[in-house]
Amino acid sequence: MQVALEVAHDLVGADFVSVFCLGDRDKPLLMGTACRLGQHRAERAARGYDHHVSEDRNTQLLQGTHGPGDFLTFQDADSISSFTYRRDCYDLPGISARMSLIRRSPAYGLAISLYTSAEAGLFPEQKHRDVQAVLGLLLVATERHVAFSLKGSVWRRDDIQTRLALTYPDLTAREREVAAMAIKGRTAAETADILGLAETTVITHRKKAYKRMNVTSLRQLVASL
């Protein structure tokens, strides 16, 4: 995150950066955030987001409400009608504006956001195209970084479908669901009950998923992640 922030600050003057991903969770997972003016400000913004995630337009895009694709959004403090949302997410951490690039694929949603501080003011209008270009570069870099860095790392979050989608993009949605259930310790019968499928169908999807991921057992799958 610090490297991404340094690049974004040098090129377009961003003071904050954040990365969100949505897989098998009810709300987007904050994968990282940073602020060049003090990490406590980034953490304060993250706490505000946690309280107001349902009010954030980016959440709808991450969830696929508008379908798959890439979406660019802009938001500044003055455009926020909710007093508490503005206070918690912008005023208290000292944020002036945000530009985000959201990628919604059939498998997952990923959002990269750059923010200006209250001290710096809005992104200059003549720099908006530059900000969009930097967001595009960071989005591509983040997709690759997440896919590779999660292998062999200690799991700190229960967002398994996101990790499967990024690491094994060839999996179908159903295969990913079944594989995620297996990793969470669900039996074929339990998975069938949760997903409303026949147990034999679950077993078939699991075998296909293992074949696509080039593993032969749950132990190998966990090790590969």
C-alpha positions in Angstrom: 0.0 0.0 0.0 2.8 2.4 0.8 4.4 1.9 -2.6 1.1 2.5 -4.3 0.5 5.6 -2.3 4.0 7.0 -3.0 3.4 6.5 -6.8 0.0 8.1 -6.6 1.2 11.0 -4.6 4.1 11.7 -6.9 2.0 11.5 -10.0 -1.3 13.1 -9.0 -1.0 14.4 -5.5 -3.1 11.7 -3.7 -2.8 11.6 0.1 -4.8 8.4 0.8 -5.2 5.1 -1.0 -7.5 2.1 -0.2 -8.3 -1.3 -1.8 -11.6 -3.1 -1.4 -12.5 -6.5 -2.7 -15.9 -8.4 -2.6 -16.1 -12.1 -2.8 -18.2 -14.3 -0.5 -18.9 -11.7 2.1 -22.0 -9.5 2.6 -19.9 -6.4 2.4 -16.6 -5.4 0.7 -13.4 -6.5 2.4 -10.9 -3.7 3.1 -7.7 -5.2 1.9 -5.5 -2.3 2.8 -5.4 1.5 3.3 -2.7 4.1 3.8 -2.2 7.8 4.4 1.0 9.8 3.8 -0.1 12.2 6.6 -0.3 9.5 9.3 -1.7 6.0 9.3 -4.1 6.9 12.1 -6.0 9.0 9.6 -6.4 6.1 7.2 -7.5 3.8 10.1 -10.1 6.4 11.1 -11.4 6.6 7.6 -11.6 2.7 7.6 -13.7 2.8 10.8 -16.0 5.3 9.2 -16.5 3.2 6.2 -17.3 0.2 8.3 -20.3 2.1 9.7 -21.5 3.5 6.4 -20.7 0.9 3.8 -24.3 0.5 2.8 -24.4 4.2 1.9 -21.4 4.1 -0.4 -22.1 4.0 -4.1 -19.0 1.9 -4.7 -20.5 -0.9 -2.7 -23.4 -1.3 -5.2 -20.9 -1.4 -8.0 -18.8 -4.0 -6.2 -21.9 -6.1 -5.6 -22.6 -6.1 -9.3 -25.8 -4.0 -9.1 -24.9 -2.3 -12.4 -23.5 -5.5 -14.0 -19.9 -6.4 -14.8 -17.4 -3.8 -16.1 -15.1 -1.0 -15.0 -16.6 2.0 -13.3 -15.0 5.4 -12.4 -16.6 7.3 -9.6 -15.9 10.7 -8.0 -17.1 11.9 -4.7 -16.2 15.0 -2.6 -17.2 15.9 0.9 -19.6 18.7 -0.2 -21.6 16.3 -2.3 -22.5 14.0 0.6 -26.0 14.6 2.0 -25.7 12.4 5.0 -24.2 14.3 7.9 -22.9 11.3 9.8 -21.4 9.7 6.6 -19.6 12.9 5.8 -18.4 13.4 9.3 -17.1 9.8 9.9 -15.6 9.1 6.4 -14.4 12.6 5.3 -14.4 15.2 8.0 -12.8 13.2 10.9 -10.0 11.6 8.9 -9.5 14.8 7.0 -10.5 13.7 3.4 -11.6 16.2 0.8 -12.4 14.0 -2.3 -12.2 10.5 -3.7 -11.8 9.0 -7.1 -12.3 5.3 -7.5 -12.0 2.6 -10.2 -14.2 -0.4 -9.6 -13.9 -3.6 -11.6 -16.8 -6.0 -11.3 -16.2 -9.3 -13.0 -18.5 -12.4 -12.9 -16.2 -13.7 -10.1 -15.5 -10.8 -7.8 -15.4 -7.0 -7.3 -12.3 -5.0 -6.8 -12.0 -1.2 -6.0 -9.0 1.1 -5.9 -9.6 4.5 -4.5 -7.3 7.6 -4.3 -8.2 10.5 -1.9 -7.0 14.0 -1.4 -6.6 15.4 2.1 -8.6 18.3 3.5 -5.4 20.3 3.5 -4.9 19.8 -0.3 -8.5 20.2 -1.4 -10.0 18.6 -4.5 -8.2 16.9 -7.3 -7.5 19.6 -9.9 -9.9 19.1 -12.8 -7.1 19.1 -15.3 -5.6 16.1 -13.5 -8.7 13.9 -13.5 -7.5 12.0 -16.6 -4.2 11.5 -15.0 -5.8 10.2 -11.8 -7.9 7.8 -13.9 -4.7 6.5 -15.6 -3.0 5.9 -12.3 -6.1 4.1 -10.9 -6.0 1.8 -13.9 -2.3 1.0 -13.4 -2.9 0.3 -9.7 -5.9 -1.9 -10.4 -3.9 -4.2 -12.7 -1.0 -4.3 -10.3 -3.4 -5.0 -7.3 -5.1 -7.9 -9.1 -1.7 -9.6 -9.8 -0.4 -8.8 -6.3 -3.4 -10.3 -4.6 -3.4 -13.4 -6.7 0.3 -14.1 -6.0 0.8 -12.8 -2.5 -2.0 -14.8 -0.9 -0.3 -18.1 -1.8 1.3 -19.4 1.2 0.3 -16.6 3.5 -1.5 -16.9 6.8 -5.2 -16.4 6.4 -6.4 -13.4 8.3 -9.8 -13.0 6.6 -12.7 -15.3 5.8 -13.1 -14.2 2.2 -12.3 -17.4 0.5 -14.2 -17.0 -2.7 -12.4 -13.8 -3.4 -9.1 -15.6 -3.1 -10.2 -18.5 -5.2 -11.5 -16.1 -7.9 -8.2 -14.2 -8.0 -6.0 -17.2 -7.8 -8.1 -19.6 -10.0 -10.0 -17.4 -12.5 -11.1 -20.4 -14.6 -13.4 -21.7 -11.9 -17.1 -21.4 -12.6 -19.2 -19.6 -10.0 -20.6 -22.9 -8.7 -17.2 -24.6 -8.6 -15.9 -21.7 -6.6 -18.8 -21.9 -4.1 -18.3 -25.6 -3.6 -14.5 -25.3 -3.2 -15.0 -22.4 -0.7 -17.4 -24.6 1.3 -14.8 -27.4 1.4 -12.1 -25.1 2.6 -14.4 -23.9 5.4 -14.8 -27.5 6.5 -18.3 -28.2 5.1 -19.1 -31.8 4.1 -20.7 -32.5 0.8 -24.0 -33.1 2.5 -23.8 -29.8 4.4 -22.8 -27.9 1.2 -25.7 -29.5 -0.7 -28.1 -28.3 2.0 -26.8 -24.8 2.0 -26.7 -24.4 -1.7 -29.9 -26.3 -2.4 -28.2 -28.9 -4.5 -28.1 -32.7 -4.6 -25.1 -34.2 -2.7 -24.0 -36.0 -5.9 -24.0 -32.6 -7.8 -21.8 -31.1 -5.1 -19.3 -33.9 -5.4 -19.3 -33.5 -9.2 -18.6 -29.8 -8.9 -15.9 -30.4 -6.3 -14.1 -32.9 -8.6 -14.3 -30.5 -11.5 -13.0 -27.6 -9.3 -10.1 -29.7 -8.1 -9.2 -30.7 -11.6 -9.2 -27.0 -12.8 -7.0 -26.1 -9.8 -4.6 -29.1 -10.4 -5.1 -30.5 -7.0 -6.4 -33.9 -5.9 -7.4 -33.3 -2.3 -8.5 -30.6 0.1 -5.1 -30.7 1.8 -3.4 -29.8 -1.5 -5.9 -27.1 -2.2 -5.3 -25.4 1.2 -1.6 -25.6 0.7 -1.9 -24.0 -2.8 -3.7 -21.0 -1.2 
